[in-house]
Amino acid sequence: QQQQQQQQQQQQSSWPEPLNERLPPLLPADVDIRNEILSTGKLSIRIVTWNQEAKATSSANELSKHLFPTNTHHIIAVGAQECENSFARSILNPYKTKWEATMMSALGSSYKMIRSHTLQTSHLAVFVHKSIVHFVSDLTSVAIATGIGNTLGNKGGIGISFAIGKSKLCFVNSHLSAHQHNVGRRTFEFAKISYDLAEAICDLNDYTGLTNANNVEVDQALVAAANPLLSCFDLVFWFGDMNYRIKGTREVVDGLLQNNMHEMLLNRDQLTMLMSSDKVYTGFAEGPLHFRPTYKFNDSSDEYDTSKKRRIPSWTDRILFNDKAGKIKVMAYDSVTNLRTSDHRPVYASFRAHVDIDSDRRSNTRDPFVRSESLGEVCVIL
């Protein structure tokens, strides 16, 4: 009986293993990749989010090794926050040319960046494997600022949407308000970005869930409404530095981490609680949160913040998805602990998703006019 109790205690104190199921490499020939999608409708999608703290990132080789496995995914979406330049420098030059060049070098010639969009210090880029570019249509991107006065882009979201055959996809990178107490503000920003993106991209004439959307002061109306993005798209991926924190003091959270009390930490996570109770998050899901908190680390260290502020370790960096038709399977969800250039650790997720390819796209193997654009904004004036 004593041995059984010891085994139970040992099981209780072990940290769960992050999900990391390896995807098989794409077929070597482009025509075979196309034919496989036509016959199965299955895509592999990679999402990466990383708050870079306005510091130089790792080399292209390191990114290939840890974040972008070679020729494994059909679509790769990368969201960065505090990217390349500080807030002040991004006012003068919002473009992230160095970061884009590093990503393209890491991914190689098999991928085409179909769109990138910058909102001050935030950046979102979507890459598609060259073999399936001709399946892409209706490409658009929009930035929604939620910073000071809901106009400055130090906080906000960027959405890039397009169709693959008949299926509509939307990728959203967000940087929400900081600090432990700002739960309500973060939830309002999530709702505002969702509604404004849907309003800009979709036809919302039949949408009645939000009656006072034009008045951004009506916080309660925004937060209480069902998320309109979910009715606009077949697949939605929402990621970024969402800045939700773990409830508790630094001492309590440190103790729970040291003793591998994963379930207790998860039950104290602000976003986990909201996803089970708040209407604006209804319909979103997340892979198993089995990696350790990704914020805030000392410089080039695995030690959590020892400055005077002693910020509470938290899962600020997240990847959510909507799967209203059971078309998505999470294959991997983890952080990269040995990329230490920032006070955040990058987070990635891999998915297998089902899309519907229409008959026109089946017979057309020529590349459509998909212009690779890099758009930059400092603020959004409403």
C-alpha positions in Angstrom: 0.0 0.0 0.0 2.9 2.4 0.8 4.5 1.6 -2.5 1.2 2.2 -4.3 0.9 5.6 -2.6 4.5 6.5 -3.6 3.7 5.6 -7.2 0.5 7.7 -7.1 2.5 10.7 -5.8 5.1 10.2 -8.5 2.5 10.2 -11.2 0.9 13.3 -9.7 4.2 15.2 -9.7 5.2 14.4 -13.3 4.7 17.0 -16.0 2.7 15.8 -19.0 4.6 15.3 -22.3 3.8 17.9 -25.0 2.0 16.7 -28.1 4.6 16.2 -30.9 3.3 13.7 -33.4 5.6 13.9 -36.4 4.0 14.5 -39.8 5.3 12.6 -42.8 7.2 14.7 -45.4 5.3 15.9 -48.4 5.7 13.8 -51.6 8.8 14.7 -53.7 7.0 15.7 -56.9 4.6 18.7 -57.0 2.1 16.8 -59.2 1.9 14.1 -56.6 1.3 16.6 -53.8 -1.5 18.1 -55.9 -3.1 14.7 -56.7 -2.9 13.6 -53.1 -4.9 16.7 -52.0 -7.4 16.2 -54.8 -8.0 12.6 -53.7 -8.0 13.1 -49.9 -8.7 16.8 -49.3 -6.2 16.7 -46.5 -3.8 19.6 -45.8 -1.0 19.9 -43.2 -0.9 23.3 -41.6 1.8 24.8 -39.3 1.2 27.8 -37.0 4.0 29.6 -35.2 3.7 32.5 -32.8 6.7 34.4 -31.2 7.0 37.6 -29.3 10.6 38.6 -30.3 11.0 41.5 -27.8 12.3 43.6 -30.7 15.6 41.6 -30.7 17.5 39.9 -33.5 16.1 36.4 -34.0 17.9 33.1 -34.5 19.5 32.1 -37.8 17.5 30.6 -40.7 19.2 27.3 -39.9 17.9 27.4 -36.4 14.4 28.3 -37.5 14.4 25.4 -40.0 15.6 23.0 -37.3 13.1 24.0 -34.6 10.1 25.8 -36.2 9.9 24.9 -39.9 10.5 21.3 -40.6 11.5 20.9 -44.3 8.7 20.2 -46.7 6.3 18.8 -44.1 3.4 21.3 -44.3 1.3 22.7 -47.2 0.5 26.0 -45.4 2.7 27.8 -42.8 1.4 30.9 -40.9 3.8 32.8 -38.7 2.7 35.5 -36.3 5.3 37.7 -34.6 4.9 40.4 -32.0 7.4 43.1 -31.0 9.0 42.0 -34.3 12.4 43.4 -35.6 12.0 46.9 -34.3 10.9 48.7 -31.1 7.5 50.5 -30.9 9.2 53.9 -31.6 11.2 52.7 -34.6 8.2 50.8 -36.1 6.3 54.2 -36.3 8.9 55.3 -38.9 9.3 51.9 -40.6 6.6 49.3 -39.9 8.0 46.8 -42.5 9.8 43.7 -41.3 12.1 43.0 -44.3 14.8 41.2 -42.3 12.4 38.9 -40.6 10.7 38.0 -43.9 14.0 37.4 -45.5 15.1 35.1 -42.7 11.8 33.1 -42.9 12.0 32.7 -46.6 15.6 31.5 -46.3 14.6 29.0 -43.6 11.7 27.7 -45.7 13.5 27.5 -49.0 12.3 27.8 -52.6 9.4 25.3 -52.2 7.3 27.9 -50.5 5.7 31.1 -51.7 4.8 33.9 -49.3 1.4 34.8 -50.6 0.8 37.7 -48.1 2.4 39.5 -45.2 0.9 42.3 -43.2 2.3 44.4 -40.5 0.6 46.4 -37.8 3.4 48.5 -36.1 5.4 45.9 -34.2 3.2 42.9 -35.1 3.6 40.9 -38.3 1.8 38.0 -39.9 3.0 36.1 -42.9 1.4 33.1 -44.7 3.4 30.8 -46.9 2.0 28.2 -49.2 3.8 25.3 -50.9 4.3 26.0 -54.5 2.6 22.8 -55.6 -0.8 24.1 -54.4 -0.6 27.9 -55.0 -3.1 27.5 -57.8 -5.7 26.3 -55.3 -5.6 29.7 -53.5 -8.2 32.4 -54.3 -9.9 35.4 -52.6 -6.8 36.5 -50.8 -7.2 39.5 -48.5 -5.7 40.9 -45.3 -6.8 43.4 -42.7 -5.2 45.0 -39.6 -7.3 46.0 -36.5 -5.7 48.3 -34.0 -6.7 48.2 -30.3 -4.0 50.3 -28.8 -4.5 53.8 -27.3 -7.9 55.1 -28.4 -8.4 51.9 -30.4 -6.2 53.5 -33.2 -2.6 52.8 -32.3 -1.1 49.6 -33.5 1.0 48.7 -30.5 -1.8 46.3 -29.7 -4.3 44.7 -32.1 -4.7 41.9 -34.6 -3.9 41.0 -38.2 -6.1 38.7 -40.3 -5.1 37.0 -43.5 -7.9 35.1 -45.2 -8.2 33.1 -48.5 -9.9 30.1 -50.0 -8.5 26.7 -50.8 -10.9 25.4 -53.3 -14.3 25.8 -51.7 -13.0 26.0 -48.1 -12.5 29.5 -46.5 -9.5 29.9 -44.1 -8.7 32.7 -41.8 -5.4 33.2 -39.8 -5.3 35.8 -37.1 -2.2 37.0 -35.2 -2.9 39.1 -32.1 -1.1 41.0 -29.5 -3.5 41.8 -26.6 -3.1 44.1 -23.6 -0.6 43.2 -20.9 -0.7 42.8 -17.1 -2.4 40.4 -14.7 -5.5 42.5 -14.1 -6.4 43.3 -17.7 -8.6 40.2 -18.3 -11.6 42.3 -19.3 -9.7 44.5 -21.7 -8.1 41.5 -23.4 -11.5 39.8 -23.8 -12.9 43.1 -25.3 -9.9 43.3 -27.7 -10.5 39.7 -28.8 -14.1 40.5 -29.5 -13.4 43.7 -31.3 -10.7 42.2 -33.5 -13.1 39.3 -34.3 -16.0 41.5 -35.2 -14.0 44.1 -37.2 -12.2 41.5 -39.2 -15.5 39.7 -40.0 -17.0 43.1 -40.9 -14.1 44.0 -43.2 -13.8 40.6 -44.9 -17.3 39.0 -44.8 -20.8 39.9 -45.7 -22.4 40.5 -42.3 -25.9 41.6 -43.5 -27.5 38.5 -41.9 -25.4 38.7 -38.8 -27.5 39.8 -35.8 -25.5 38.7 -32.9 -24.0 42.2 -32.2 -26.4 45.2 -32.3 -24.1 48.0 -31.2 -20.9 47.0 -33.0 -20.2 50.5 -34.4 -19.8 51.9 -30.9 -16.5 50.6 -29.6 -17.4 52.0 -26.2 -20.2 49.4 -25.8 -17.8 46.8 -24.3 -20.6 44.6 -23.0 -22.3 44.3 -26.3 -19.0 43.2 -27.9 -18.1 40.7 -25.3 -21.5 39.2 -25.0 -21.9 38.5 -28.7 -21.1 35.2 -30.4 -17.9 35.4 -32.4 -18.8 36.3 -36.0 -15.6 34.9 -37.5 -16.8 31.4 -36.9 -19.8 31.9 -39.2 -17.6 33.5 -41.9 -15.0 30.8 -42.3 -14.7 27.1 -42.4 -11.3 27.1 -40.6 -10.1 29.8 -38.2 -6.7 29.8 -36.5 -6.2 32.5 -33.8 -2.7 32.9 -32.3 -0.3 35.3 -30.8 0.8 36.9 -27.5 -2.6 36.9 -26.0 -1.2 38.0 -22.7 -3.5 35.9 -20.5 -1.9 35.0 -17.2 -1.9 32.4 -14.4 -3.8 33.6 -11.4 -1.8 33.7 -8.2 1.3 35.2 -6.6 4.8 34.7 -7.9 5.6 32.5 -4.9 2.5 30.3 -5.4 3.1 29.8 -9.1 6.8 29.1 -8.6 5.9 26.4 -6.1 3.4 24.8 -8.4 6.0 24.8 -11.2 8.7 23.3 -9.0 6.4 20.5 -8.0 5.1 19.9 -11.5 1.5 20.7 -10.4 0.3 21.1 -14.0 -3.4 20.6 -13.5 -3.5 23.2 -10.7 -1.7 25.7 -13.0 -4.0 25.0 -15.9 -7.0 25.5 -13.6 -5.6 29.0 -12.7 -5.0 30.0 -16.4 -7.2 33.0 -17.3 -7.7 31.9 -20.9 -8.6 28.3 -20.1 -11.3 29.6 -17.7 -12.6 32.1 -20.3 -12.8 29.4 -23.1 -15.2 27.4 -20.9 -17.4 30.3 -19.9 -17.2 33.4 -22.2 -19.5 33.5 -25.3 -16.9 35.2 -27.5 -14.6 32.2 -27.1 -17.3 29.6 -27.7 -16.4 27.5 -30.6 -12.6 27.8 -30.2 -10.5 25.0 -29.0 -6.8 24.5 -28.1 -4.4 21.6 -28.2 -3.2 20.1 -24.9 -1.3 22.8 -23.0 1.5 20.5 -21.9 4.5 22.8 -22.4 5.7 25.0 -19.6 4.8 28.7 -19.4 6.5 30.7 -22.2 6.9 34.1 -20.4 8.8 35.8 -18.8 12.4 34.7 -19.0 15.7 36.4 -18.0 18.0 37.3 -20.9 19.4 34.2 -22.7 18.2 32.1 -19.8 15.8 29.4 -18.8 15.2 31.2 -15.5 11.9 33.0 -15.0 12.0 36.8 -14.4 14.2 37.7 -11.4 14.0 41.5 -11.9 12.3 43.7 -9.4 9.0 43.2 -11.1 9.3 39.4 -10.8 6.5 38.8 -13.3 4.4 35.7 -12.8 5.3 32.9 -15.3 2.4 32.5 -17.7 1.2 30.8 -20.9 0.9 34.2 -22.7 1.6 32.7 -26.2 -1.2 30.5 -27.5 -2.7 29.0 -30.6 -6.5 28.5 -30.9 -8.6 27.0 -33.7 -12.2 26.6 -34.7 -13.3 23.2 -35.9 -17.1 23.5 -36.4 -17.3 20.5 -38.7 -14.7 18.2 -37.2 -12.2 18.9 -40.0 -9.1 19.5 -37.9 -6.8 17.2 -36.0 -4.1 18.7 -33.7 -0.8 16.8 -34.4 1.6 19.0 -32.4 1.5 21.8 -29.8 4.7 22.8 -28.1 7.2 25.5 -27.3 10.8 25.7 -28.3 12.8 26.1 -25.1 16.2 26.5 -26.6 15.5 29.6 -28.8 16.4 32.1 -26.1 16.8 35.4 -28.0 13.6 36.8 -26.4 11.9 36.9 -23.0 9.2 34.7 -24.6 9.6 31.3 -26.1 8.1 30.6 -29.5 5.1 28.3 -29.7 4.1 26.1 -32.7 1.3 23.8 -33.6 0.7 21.4 -36.5 -2.7 20.4 -37.8 -4.2 18.0 -40.3 -7.2 19.7 -41.9 -9.8 18.7 -44.5 -10.7 21.1 -47.4 -13.1 20.9 -50.3 -11.5 21.3 -53.7 -14.0 22.5 -56.4 -14.1 21.1 -59.9 -12.6 24.2 -61.5 -9.6 24.0 -59.4 -9.2 20.3 -60.1 -8.8 20.9 -63.8 -6.6 24.1 -63.5 -2.9 23.5 -62.7 -1.7 27.0 -63.6 -0.8 29.5 -61.0 -3.5 32.1 -60.6 -2.7 35.7 -60.0 -1.8 35.5 -56.4 0.3 38.6 -55.7 2.8 38.3 -52.9 2.3 41.6 -51.0 3.8 43.0 -47.9 1.5 45.6 -46.3 2.5 47.8 -43.4 0.4 50.0 -41.0 1.2 52.1 -37.9 -2.4 52.9 -36.9 -5.9 52.4 -38.0 -8.1 55.5 -38.0 -11.8 54.6 -37.6 
